């Protein structure tokens, strides 16, 4: 049975980690994160890599949640509050009525994660993507199409931010991820691990529909507007998605979905993959 802890004071020190959620999102949580809503909580409770620390639940939702909470370790308190107290703690009306504090696994070097990927791995690489919705969408698409990892550079926003987690429907917690160090060269590191590196650009002469890639492949995505740096495009296999006249780009998460669908639909079975072609 879960350990239920009634709380009637928004200033109760036991719920300090839940207080003023939006403001604390901005300054970071030192290895912790906030999971909002039942969908994300289910993923967290099933995770082998991340663990729940505490829950905050609207009392009106408790009965319906009990089957989900039944196997929760009794070291994880479930703080039960009324709706007015909940909103006062969080700092805004929380319609989902449920928050959890989670503890993320220790960060891993990108090289270690790449070394463990299978011979037919597809990984998503994000450079300079600071929008939380887009980062959450990348993880959701990576999960949908079976990508082995999402890799982010130092300029990308934190995928464990509450909104990114929510947009990903919890898949930030299921898809392995790592962040390149500021002095690491993503293209060189991917090539060193046997990846063909594809970059997306509306100016690319090669069409996505014509691309067939065997072995390990990385899909590099940049910010909307500026796109990827010229030196990245010059050292990778640049591809584009033809569009109607007057439209020059897609949302980055939509682009990822289109590319990942194409790659997974056209790949040879892993057993048929031979030597990996080097990146251009």
QUIDAPE-V154189 format. One record per pair of residues at least 24 apart in sequence whose ideal C-beta (glycine too) atoms are under 10 Angstrom apart, sorted by the first residue. I is the first residue (numbers start at 0). GAP is how many residues later the second one is. If there is no record, write none. Layout:
I&GAP / I&GAP
This chain:
0&65 / 0&68 / 0&69 / 0&70 / 0&71 / 0&73 / 0&77 / 1&53 / 1&55 / 1&60 / 1&63 / 1&64 / 1&66 / 1&67 / 1&68 / 1&69 / 1&70 / 1&71 / 1&72 / 1&74 / 1&75 / 1&76 / 1&78 / 2&51 / 2&52 / 2&66 / 2&69 / 2&70 / 2&71 / 2&72 / 2&73 / 2&74 / 2&75 / 2&76 / 3&51 / 3&53 / 3&55 / 3&58 / 3&62 / 3&65 / 3&73 / 3&74 / 3&75 / 3&76 / 4&49 / 4&50 / 4&51 / 4&52 / 4&72 / 4&73 / 4&74 / 4&75 / 4&76 / 5&53 / 5&72 / 5&73 / 5&74 / 5&75 / 5&76 / 6&49 / 6&70 / 6&72 / 6&73 / 6&74 / 6&75 / 6&78 / 6&79 / 6&82 / 7&72 / 7&73 / 7&74 / 7&76 / 7&77 / 8&72 / 8&76 / 8&79 / 8&80 / 9&71 / 9&74 / 9&75 / 9&76 / 9&77 / 9&78 / 9&79 / 9&80 / 9&81 / 10&77 / 10&78 / 11&67 / 11&69 / 11&73 / 11&77 / 13&40 / 13&63 / 13&65 / 14&39 / 14&41 / 14&62 / 14&64 / 14&66 / 14&70 / 14&71 / 14&74 / 14&75 / 14&84 / 14&86 / 15&73 / 16&36 / 16&37 / 16&39 / 16&82 / 16&84 / 17&36 / 17&37 / 17&38 / 17&61 / 17&63 / 17&68 / 17&71 / 17&72 / 17&73 / 17&76 / 17&81 / 17&82 / 17&83 / 18&37 / 18&69 / 18&70 / 18&71 / 18&72 / 19&69 / 19&70 / 19&71 / 19&72 / 20&35 / 20&68 / 20&69 / 20&70 / 20&71 / 20&73 / 20&78 / 20&141 / 21&68 / 21&69 / 21&70 / 21&140 / 21&141 / 22&68 / 23&67 / 23&138 / 24&107 / 24&133 / 24&135 / 24&136 / 24&137 / 24&138 / 24&139 / 25&135 / 27&130 / 27&132 / 27&133 / 28&72 / 28&73 / 28&74 / 28&75 / 28&129 / 28&131 / 28&132 / 28&133 / 29&73 / 30&71 / 30&72 / 30&73 / 30&74 / 30&75 / 30&76 / 30&129 / 31&69 / 31&70 / 31&71 / 31&72 / 31&128 / 32&67 / 32&68 / 32&69 / 32&70 / 32&71 / 32&125 / 32&126 / 32&127 / 32&128 / 32&129 / 32&131 / 32&132 / 32&139 / 32&140 / 33&56 / 33&65 / 33&66 / 33&67 / 33&68 / 33&126 / 33&127 / 33&128 / 33&129 / 33&131 / 33&132 / 34&63 / 34&64 / 34&65 / 34&66 / 34&67 / 34&125 / 34&127 / 34&130 / 34&131 / 34&135 / 34&137 / 34&138 / 35&54 / 35&58 / 35&60 / 35&61 / 35&62 / 35&63 / 35&64 / 35&126 / 35&127 / 35&129 / 35&130 / 36&57 / 36&58 / 36&59 / 36&60 / 36&61 / 36&62 / 36&63 / 36&125 / 36&128 / 36&129 / 36&132 / 36&133 / 37&26 / 37&27 / 37&30 / 37&58 / 37&59 / 37&60 / 37&62 / 38&57 / 38&59 / 38&127 / 38&130 / 38&131 / 39&56 / 39&58 / 39&59 / 39&60 / 39&62 / 39&122 / 39&125 / 39&126 / 39&128 / 39&129 / 39&130 / 39&131 / 39&132 / 39&133 / 40&24 / 40&27 / 40&28 / 40&55 / 40&57 / 40&58 / 40&59 / 40&61 / 40&129 / 41&26 / 41&127 / 41&128 / 42&59 / 42&100 / 42&122 / 42&125 / 42&126 / 42&127 / 42&128 / 42&129 / 42&130 / 42&131 / 43&56 / 43&57 / 43&58 / 43&59 / 43&121 / 43&126 / 43&129 / 43&130 / 44&24 / 44&26 / 44&27 / 44&31 / 44&55 / 44&57 / 44&128 / 45&124 / 45&127 / 45&128 / 46&55 / 46&57 / 46&58 / 46&123 / 46&126 / 46&127 / 47&57 / 47&125 / 47&126 / 48&55 / 48&56 / 48&57 / 48&59 / 48&124 / 48&125 / 48&127 / 49&52 / 49&53 / 49&54 / 49&55 / 49&110 / 49&122 / 49&123 / 49&124 / 50&25 / 50&51 / 50&52 / 50&53 / 50&54 / 51&24 / 51&26 / 51&48 / 51&49 / 51&50 / 51&51 / 52&24 / 52&47 / 52&48 / 52&49 / 52&50 / 53&24 / 53&25 / 53&45 / 53&46 / 53&47 / 53&48 / 54&24 / 54&25 / 54&43 / 54&44 / 54&45 / 54&46 / 54&47 / 55&24 / 55&25 / 55&29 / 55&30 / 55&33 / 55&34 / 55&38 / 55&41 / 55&42 / 55&43 / 55&44 / 55&45 / 56&24 / 56&29 / 56&40 / 56&41 / 56&42 / 56&43 / 57&24 / 57&25 / 57&27 / 57&28 / 57&29 / 57&36 / 57&37 / 57&38 / 57&39 / 57&40 / 57&41 / 58&24 / 58&26 / 58&27 / 58&38 / 59&26 / 59&37 / 60&25 / 60&35 / 60&36 / 60&37 / 61&35 / 61&36 / 63&33 / 64&32 / 64&33 / 67&30 / 75&24 / 75&25 / 76&24 / 95&70 / 98&63 / 101&58 / 101&63 / 101&71 / 103&54 / 103&55 / 103&56 / 103&68 / 103&69 / 103&73 / 104&68 / 104&71 / 106&70 / 106&71 / 106&72 / 107&41 / 107&68 / 107&69 / 107&70 / 107&71 / 108&69 / 108&70 / 108&71 / 108&72 / 108&75 / 108&80 / 109&39 / 109&41 / 109&42 / 109&43 / 109&67 / 109&68 / 109&69 / 109&70 / 109&71 / 109&74 / 109&76 / 109&79 / 109&80 / 109&83 / 110&67 / 110&69 / 110&70 / 110&73 / 110&78 / 110&81 / 110&82 / 111&66 / 112&35 / 112&36 / 112&37 / 112&38 / 112&63 / 112&64 / 112&65 / 112&80 / 113&34 / 113&35 / 113&37 / 113&64 / 113&75 / 113&76 / 113&78 / 113&79 / 113&80 / 113&81 / 113&102 / 113&104 / 114&78 / 114&79 / 115&32 / 115&33 / 115&60 / 116&30 / 116&31 / 116&32 / 116&59 / 116&76 / 116&77 / 116&78 / 116&99 / 116&101 / 117&30 / 117&98 / 117&152 / 117&155 / 118&75 / 118&95 / 118&96 / 118&97 / 118&151 / 118&152 / 118&154 / 118&155 / 118&156 / 118&157 / 119&26 / 119&28 / 119&93 / 119&94 / 119&95 / 119&96 / 119&97 / 119&144 / 119&147 / 119&148 / 119&149 / 119&150 / 119&151 / 119&152 / 119&153 / 119&156 / 120&25 / 120&26 / 120&27 / 120&28 / 120&72 / 120&73 / 120&74 / 120&94 / 120&95 / 120&96 / 120&97 / 120&149 / 121&24 / 121&25 / 121&26 / 121&27 / 121&73 / 121&76 / 121&91 / 121&94 / 121&95 / 121&96 / 121&97 / 121&137 / 121&138 / 121&141 / 121&142 / 121&145 / 122&24 / 122&25 / 122&26 / 122&27 / 122&28 / 122&52 / 122&53 / 122&54 / 122&55 / 122&67 / 122&70 / 122&72 / 122&74 / 122&93 / 122&94 / 122&95 / 122&96 / 122&97 / 123&24 / 123&25 / 123&26 / 123&27 / 123&28 / 123&51 / 123&53 / 123&94 / 123&95 / 123&96 / 123&97 / 123&132 / 123&135 / 123&136 / 124&24 / 124&25 / 124&26 / 124&27 / 124&28 / 124&31 / 124&55 / 124&61 / 124&62 / 124&64 / 124&65 / 124&70 / 124&72 / 124&73 / 124&74 / 124&93 / 124&94 / 124&95 / 124&96 / 124&97 / 124&107 / 124&111 / 125&24 / 125&25 / 125&26 / 125&27 / 125&29 / 125&30 / 125&31 / 125&33 / 125&51 / 125&53 / 125&54 / 125&60 / 125&93 / 125&94 / 125&95 / 125&96 / 125&97 / 125&126 / 125&130 / 126&24 / 126&25 / 126&26 / 126&27 / 126&28 / 126&29 / 126&53 / 126&59 / 126&60 / 126&72 / 126&93 / 126&94 / 126&95 / 126&96 / 126&100 / 126&101 / 126&102 / 126&105 / 127&24 / 127&25 / 127&26 / 127&27 / 127&28 / 127&29 / 127&93 / 127&94 / 127&95 / 127&98 / 127&99 / 127&100 / 127&101 / 128&24 / 128&26 / 128&27 / 128&28 / 128&30 / 128&92 / 128&93 / 128&94 / 128&95 / 128&123 / 128&124 / 129&25 / 129&26 / 129&27 / 129&93 / 130&25 / 130&26 / 130&32 / 130&33 / 130&36 / 130&92 / 130&93 / 130&120 / 130&121 / 130&122 / 131&25 / 131&26 / 131&27 / 131&29 / 131&30 / 131&31 / 131&32 / 131&33 / 131&34 / 131&35 / 131&36 / 132&24 / 132&30 / 132&31 / 132&33 / 132&34 / 132&35 / 132&118 / 132&119 / 132&120 / 133&30 / 133&33 / 133&87 / 133&89 / 133&90 / 133&117 / 133&118 / 133&119 / 133&120 / 133&121 / 133&122 / 134&24 / 134&25 / 134&26 / 134&28 / 134&29 / 134&30 / 134&32 / 134&33 / 134&37 / 134&42 / 134&117 / 134&118 / 135&25 / 135&26 / 135&27 / 135&28 / 135&29 / 135&30 / 135&31 / 135&32 / 135&33 / 135&34 / 135&35 / 135&36 / 135&117 / 136&27 / 136&30 / 136&31 / 136&34 / 136&114 / 136&115 / 136&116 / 136&117 / 136&119 / 136&120 / 137&26 / 137&29 / 137&30 / 137&33 / 137&34 / 137&37 / 137&39 / 137&81 / 137&83 / 137&114 / 137&115 / 137&117 / 137&118 / 137&119 / 137&122 / 138&25 / 138&26 / 138&28 / 138&29 / 138&30 / 138&31 / 138&32 / 138&33 / 138&34 / 138&35 / 138&36 / 138&38 / 138&114 / 138&117 / 139&27 / 139&28 / 139&29 / 139&30 / 139&31 / 139&32 / 139&35 / 139&113 / 139&116 / 139&117 / 140&27 / 140&30 / 140&34 / 140&112 / 140&113 / 140&114 / 140&115 / 140&116 / 140&117 / 140&118 / 140&119 / 140&120 / 141&26 / 141&29 / 141&30 / 141&32 / 141&33 / 141&34 / 141&35 / 141&77 / 141&114 / 141&115 / 141&118 / 142&25 / 142&26 / 142&27 / 142&28 / 142&29 / 142&30 / 142&31 / 142&32 / 143&25 / 143&27 / 143&112 / 143&113 / 143&116 / 143&117 / 143&120 / 144&111 / 144&112 / 144&114 / 144&115 / 144&116 / 144&117 / 144&118 / 144&119 / 144&120 / 145&29 / 145&114 / 145&117 / 145&118 / 146&28 / 146&29 / 146&70 / 146&71 / 146&72 / 146&109 / 146&113 / 146&116 / 146&117 / 147&27 / 147&28 / 147&68 / 147&70 / 148&26 / 148&27 / 148&28 / 148&29 / 148&69 / 149&25 / 149&26 / 149&27 / 149&28 / 149&29 / 149&106 / 150&25 / 150&26 / 150&27 / 150&28 / 150&29 / 150&35 / 150&38 / 150&39 / 150&67 / 150&69 / 151&25 / 151&26 / 151&27 / 151&28 / 151&34 / 152&26 / 152&27 / 152&28 / 152&29 / 152&31 / 152&33 / 152&67 / 152&69 / 153&25 / 153&26 / 153&27 / 153&28 / 153&29 / 153&30 / 154&25 / 154&27 / 154&68 / 155&24 / 155&67 / 166&86 / 167&85 / 184&46 / 184&47 / 184&50 / 185&32 / 185&34 / 185&46 / 185&50 / 186&31 / 186&33 / 186&44 / 186&45 / 186&46 / 186&47 / 186&48 / 186&49 / 186&92 / 187&47 / 187&91 / 188&29 / 189&26 / 189&27 / 189&28 / 189&30 / 189&46 / 189&89 / 190&27 / 190&44 / 190&45 / 190&85 / 190&87 / 190&88 / 190&89 / 191&87 / 192&25 / 192&83 / 193&81 / 193&82 / 193&83 / 193&84 / 193&85 / 194&24 / 194&81 / 194&82 / 194&83 / 194&84 / 195&40 / 195&41 / 195&80 / 195&81 / 195&82 / 195&83 / 195&84 / 196&35 / 196&38 / 196&39 / 196&40 / 196&41 / 196&81 / 196&82 / 196&83 / 197&38 / 197&39 / 197&40 / 197&41 / 197&61 / 197&65 / 197&81 / 197&82 / 198&28 / 198&29 / 198&30 / 198&33 / 198&34 / 198&35 / 198&36 / 198&37 / 198&38 / 198&39 / 198&40 / 198&41 / 199&27 / 199&28 / 199&33 / 199&36 / 199&38 / 199&39 / 199&40 / 199&41 / 199&49 / 199&50 / 199&52 / 199&55 / 199&56 / 199&58 / 199&59 / 200&26 / 200&27 / 200&29 / 200&31 / 200&32 / 200&35 / 200&37 / 200&38 / 200&39 / 200&40 / 200&48 / 201&25 / 201&38 / 201&39 / 201&40 / 201&41 / 201&45 / 201&46 / 201&47 / 201&48 / 201&53 / 202&24 / 202&30 / 202&35 / 202&37 / 202&45 / 203&24 / 203&29 / 203&32 / 203&33 / 203&34 / 203&35 / 203&36 / 203&37 / 204&33 / 204&34 / 204&35 / 205&31 / 205&32 / 205&33 / 205&34 / 206&32 / 206&33 / 206&34 / 206&35 / 207&31 / 207&32 / 207&33 / 207&34 / 207&47 / 207&50 / 207&51 / 207&53 / 207&54 / 207&55 / 208&30 / 208&32 / 208&33 / 208&53 / 208&57 / 209&29 / 210&26 / 210&28 / 210&48 / 210&51 / 210&52 / 210&55 / 211&50 / 211&51 / 211&54 / 211&55 / 211&56 / 212&24 / 212&26 / 212&49 / 212&50 / 212&53 / 212&54 / 212&55 / 212&63 / 212&64 / 213&52 / 213&53 / 213&54 / 213&56 / 213&58 / 213&59 / 213&60 / 213&61 / 213&62 / 213&63 / 214&52 / 214&53 / 214&55 / 214&58 / 214&59 / 214&60 / 214&61 / 214&62 / 214&63 / 215&57 / 215&60 / 215&61 / 215&63 / 216&42 / 216&46 / 216&50 / 216&59 / 216&60 / 216&62 / 217&61 / 218&36 / 218&37 / 218&40 / 218&41 / 218&43 / 218&44 / 220&31 / 220&32 / 220&34 / 220&35 / 220&38 / 221&30 / 221&33 / 222&29 / 223&25 / 223&26 / 223&27 / 223&28 / 223&29 / 223&31 / 224&24 / 226&25 / 233&46 / 234&44 / 234&45 / 235&43 / 235&44 / 236&40 / 236&42 / 236&43 / 237&42
